[in-house]
Amino acid sequence: MASVKLILLEDVENLGLAGEEISVSPGYARNYLVPRKLAATASQGALRQLAARKEKIEEHRKEELEGAKSLASKIAENEVTIQMEASDDNRLFGSVTNRVIAEKLAEKGIQIEHHRIRLDGHIRELGTFNIDIKLHSEITATLKLSIVRV
């Protein structure tokens, strides 16, 4: 199968960082990366533009990394407790999802997109859990989550 060479204009999770040259399928390039301005065709003009923006990209990447580090320490300092109704055998009536956890963090003043919270599945029982939150490609924070009976 043929592939298309592109230059990433922004960091794309599981694909690469801004400024890298990548090869992807034509459909992925045409339908997702190029329309969202995440990548451009690898031409001489695009390479020159990228060279001019390289310093700005590096500065932006450092700022993101510092922001993620401070957010990770803020998350590590906090513990989230969620009260849920449960049966006698500690099974929840309902479940705790990444959206619920994101809402509880927002109540504490920590804004996280729910898709950054990594759960293997919904939490369906009482207990204490360590939840991973991917803040940056290099930084993952761990949140202590307690699910208690109402």
C-alpha positions as CSV (number, residue, x, y, z in Angstrom):
1,M,0.0,0.0,0.0
2,A,1.3,3.5,-0.8
3,S,2.0,6.1,1.8
4,V,2.2,9.8,1.9
5,K,5.0,11.8,3.4
6,L,3.9,14.7,5.7
7,I,5.4,17.1,8.1
8,L,3.6,17.4,11.5
9,L,2.6,21.0,12.3
10,E,1.5,20.0,15.8
11,D,2.2,17.2,18.3
12,V,-0.1,14.2,17.5
13,E,-0.4,11.5,20.1
14,N,0.9,8.1,19.0
15,L,2.2,9.6,15.8
16,G,4.9,12.2,16.5
17,L,6.0,15.6,17.5
18,A,5.7,18.9,15.6
19,G,8.4,19.2,13.0
20,E,8.9,15.5,12.4
21,E,8.5,14.0,8.9
22,I,6.1,11.0,8.9
23,S,4.7,8.5,6.5
24,V,1.0,7.7,6.7
25,S,-1.8,6.2,4.6
26,P,-3.3,8.6,2.0
27,G,-6.7,8.4,3.6
28,Y,-5.5,9.3,7.1
29,A,-3.6,12.2,5.6
30,R,-6.5,13.4,3.4
31,N,-9.4,12.9,5.9
32,Y,-7.8,13.7,9.3
33,L,-4.4,15.2,9.4
34,V,-4.5,17.8,6.6
35,P,-8.0,19.1,7.2
36,R,-7.3,19.7,10.9
37,K,-4.1,21.4,10.0
38,L,-2.1,18.9,12.1
39,A,0.2,18.1,9.1
40,A,1.2,19.5,5.7
41,T,2.6,17.8,2.6
42,A,6.4,17.4,2.9
43,S,7.5,20.0,0.3
44,Q,10.5,22.3,0.1
45,G,8.2,25.3,1.0
46,A,6.8,23.4,4.1
47,L,10.3,22.5,5.2
48,R,11.4,26.2,5.0
49,Q,8.4,27.3,7.0
50,L,9.1,24.7,9.6
51,A,12.7,25.8,9.9
52,A,11.5,29.3,10.5
53,R,9.0,28.1,13.2
54,K,11.4,25.6,14.8
55,E,12.4,27.9,17.7
56,K,8.9,28.9,18.5
57,I,7.8,25.2,18.5
58,E,10.6,24.3,20.9
59,E,9.6,27.2,23.2
60,H,6.0,26.2,23.1
61,R,6.9,22.5,23.9
62,K,9.0,23.6,26.9
63,E,6.0,25.7,28.2
64,E,3.7,22.7,27.8
65,L,6.1,20.5,29.7
66,E,6.5,22.9,32.6
67,G,2.7,23.3,32.8
68,A,2.2,19.5,32.8
69,K,4.8,19.1,35.5
70,S,3.1,21.7,37.8
71,L,-0.3,20.1,37.1
72,A,1.1,16.6,37.9
73,S,2.4,17.8,41.3
74,K,-1.0,19.4,42.0
75,I,-2.8,16.2,41.1
76,A,-0.4,14.1,43.2
77,E,-1.1,16.3,46.3
78,N,-4.9,15.9,46.0
79,E,-7.0,12.9,46.8
80,V,-10.5,12.6,45.2
81,T,-13.3,10.9,47.1
82,I,-16.5,9.9,45.4
83,Q,-19.6,8.8,47.4
84,M,-21.7,6.2,45.7
85,E,-24.5,3.9,46.8
86,A,-23.4,0.3,47.0
87,S,-24.7,-3.2,47.8
88,D,-23.7,-5.2,50.9
89,D,-21.0,-6.9,48.9
90,N,-19.4,-3.5,48.0
91,R,-20.6,-3.5,44.4
92,L,-21.7,0.0,43.2
93,F,-25.1,0.8,41.9
94,G,-23.8,2.4,38.8
95,S,-20.1,3.0,37.9
96,V,-17.4,5.6,38.1
97,T,-16.1,6.7,34.7
98,N,-13.3,9.0,33.5
99,R,-15.9,11.7,33.0
100,V,-17.0,11.5,36.7
101,I,-13.4,11.7,37.8
102,A,-12.8,14.7,35.6
103,E,-15.8,16.5,37.1
104,K,-14.6,15.8,40.6
105,L,-11.2,17.2,39.7
106,A,-12.8,20.3,38.2
107,E,-14.6,20.9,41.5
108,K,-11.1,21.0,43.1
109,G,-10.0,23.5,40.5
110,I,-8.0,21.1,38.3
111,Q,-9.2,21.1,34.7
112,I,-8.5,17.8,32.9
113,E,-10.0,16.5,29.7
114,H,-11.7,13.2,30.5
115,H,-10.0,11.4,27.7
116,R,-6.6,11.9,29.4
117,I,-7.8,9.9,32.4
118,R,-6.7,6.2,31.8
119,L,-9.1,3.6,33.1
120,D,-9.0,0.0,32.1
121,G,-12.8,-0.1,32.5
122,H,-15.5,1.5,34.6
123,I,-14.9,1.2,38.4
124,R,-17.8,-0.8,39.8
125,E,-16.8,-1.4,43.4
126,L,-15.9,0.4,46.6
127,G,-12.2,0.9,47.4
128,T,-9.1,3.0,46.8
129,F,-7.6,3.2,43.3
130,N,-4.5,4.8,41.7
131,I,-5.6,6.4,38.5
132,D,-3.1,7.4,35.7
133,I,-3.7,10.7,34.0
134,K,-1.6,11.3,30.8
135,L,-0.9,15.1,30.9
136,H,1.9,15.2,28.3
137,S,3.7,12.7,26.1
138,E,6.4,12.5,28.7
139,I,4.4,13.1,31.9
140,T,1.8,10.8,33.6
141,A,0.3,11.8,36.9
142,T,-1.1,9.4,39.4
143,L,-4.3,10.3,41.3
144,K,-5.5,8.6,44.5
145,L,-9.2,7.9,44.1
146,S,-11.4,6.6,46.9
147,I,-14.9,5.3,46.3
148,V,-16.9,5.3,49.5
149,R,-20.4,4.3,50.5
150,V,-22.9,7.2,51.0
